[in-house]
């Protein structure tokens, strides 16, 4: 097994230490986010639905519209919706 040069060892050590610091920051941020969801729940909001809204807000509008149209089509096919999906919704799904 060959040994790394001194400069490469130093670079590797720096990278590892930076990643470790970032992992700690990520852990702290995850705790902060968890606290915000607990706060929202205490105020009467549904954290599960909030997470869905956050996920949807990350998507482009066209993608959201297409998914909603497909969902409506599937739900109608399973008898979960009273009315048929609109022509707009079906065209958006295509």
C-alpha positions in Angstrom: 0.0 0.0 0.0 1.4 3.3 -1.0 1.4 6.3 1.3 0.1 9.7 0.2 2.4 12.6 0.0 2.4 15.1 2.8 0.5 17.7 0.8 -2.1 15.2 -0.2 -2.5 14.0 3.4 -3.0 17.6 4.5 -5.6 18.2 1.8 -7.4 15.0 2.7 -7.4 15.9 6.4 -8.8 19.3 5.6 -11.6 17.9 3.4 -12.6 15.3 6.0 -12.7 18.0 8.8 -14.8 20.3 6.6 -17.2 17.5 5.8 -17.4 16.7 9.5 -18.2 20.3 10.4 -20.9 20.5 7.6 -22.4 17.2 9.0 -22.7 18.9 12.4 -24.3 22.0 10.9 -26.7 19.7 9.0 -27.6 18.0 12.2 -28.3 21.3 13.9 -30.4 22.5 11.0 -32.4 19.3 11.1 -33.1 20.0 14.8 -34.2 23.5 14.0 -36.6 22.3 11.3 -38.0 19.7 13.6 -38.6 22.4 16.2 -40.4 24.6 13.6 -42.7 21.7 12.8 -43.4 21.1 16.5 -44.2 24.8 16.8 -46.6 24.7 13.9 -48.3 21.6 15.3 -48.8 23.4 18.6 -50.4 26.2 16.7 -52.9 23.8 15.1 -51.2 23.2 11.7 -50.7 19.7 10.3 -46.9 19.1 9.8 -47.5 16.3 7.4 -49.5 18.5 5.1 -46.9 21.3 5.5 -44.2 18.9 4.4 -46.3 18.1 1.3 -46.7 21.8 0.5 -43.0 22.4 0.9 -42.3 19.5 -1.5 -44.8 20.8 -4.0 -43.4 24.4 -3.9 -40.1 23.0 -5.0 -41.6 21.7 -8.2 -42.3 23.7 -11.4 -46.0 24.6 -11.8 -46.3 22.4 -15.0 -45.0 19.4 -13.1 -47.5 20.0 -10.2 -50.4 20.5 -12.7 -49.5 17.2 -14.5 -49.3 15.3 -11.2 -52.6 16.7 -10.0 -54.3 15.7 -13.3 -53.0 12.2 -13.2 -54.0 11.9 -9.5 -57.5 13.1 -10.3 -57.7 10.6 -13.2 -56.6 7.7 -11.0 -58.9 8.7 -8.2 -61.9 9.0 -10.5 -61.0 5.5 -12.0 -61.1 4.1 -8.5 -64.4 5.8 -7.6 -62.8 8.1 -5.1 -64.1 11.3 -6.9 -67.7 12.2 -7.8 -67.0 14.0 -11.0 -64.9 13.1 -14.0 -61.6 14.9 -14.4 -61.9 18.0 -16.5 -60.8 18.0 -20.1 -58.0 20.5 -19.2 -56.7 18.2 -16.5 -56.7 15.2 -18.8 -54.9 17.2 -21.6 -52.3 18.4 -19.0 -51.6 14.8 -18.1 -50.9 13.9 -21.7 
